[in-house]
Amino acid sequence: MKAYQAKNGKTQYKPSKRALMQAIEHNYGFCLACGAENEGIEPDASKYTCTSCEAPKVYGAEELLLMNLYH
């Protein structure tokens, strides 16, 4: 995960393209707030609640690809 500054000024995290490709195969998503992987996330998920930090910032891998949020 790589840290970046969001438009609101908060630090968020984005996965690598390689991690997204693996996530598509194994059906998990990523939390932009803390960087945690969350299992059982649909590819097009957006704003799901994170199991680690409870922030509504979990996105599916395909959704992150469409949003261009990877490095």
N, C-alpha and C positions, 0 to 999 in steps of 0.2 A: 504494500500500500504506500502511496505517495501523498504527502500532505500538500494542500493547496488552500489559497484564500478564496472563500466564497464571496459572492456579491455583497452579502450582509456583513462582511469583515471577519466572520468566524473561520477558524481552521477546520477543514474537512479533509476526507481521505478518498482517494480514487485508486482502484485496482489496476494492475497491468493488463494489457490485452491478452497475454497468455493466461492469466488467472480467470479472465472472463470466458475464454474458450473452454477451460476446464469446468467452470461453473455451469455453462450451458449443458455440458454432457452429464453433470452430476446433480443438477437441479438445486442450486443454492444461489443466494444473493449476497449483497454486501451492504453494510451500514456505512453511509457517508459520514456520519457523526463520529463514530469511534473506530471504524475500519474492520469490525468483526464480520466473519462469515456467518450467514444464517441459513440453515438447512430447510428444505421443503418450500422454497420460494419459486413461484411461477416466473418464467422468463420475462414477462411483461409487467411484473409487479412494480408498484411505486408507492412510496410513503407507508410501507408496512412498519410495524413496531419492532424494534431491535430486541432480541432476547438478552443482549448483554447490557446495553445502556438505556433501554426503553424509549429511545427517541424514535419518532416516526420518519426515519431516514433510510429504510432498507429498500433497495431497488434490485430487480431481477437483472441478470447478466445482459440479456438482449436489450432491455430498456436502457441500461448504461451505455451500450454500444450506440444506440440511436441518439442518445443525448451527448455523445462524444466525451463521456466522463471516464477516461482511462488514460494510461500513459504507456 
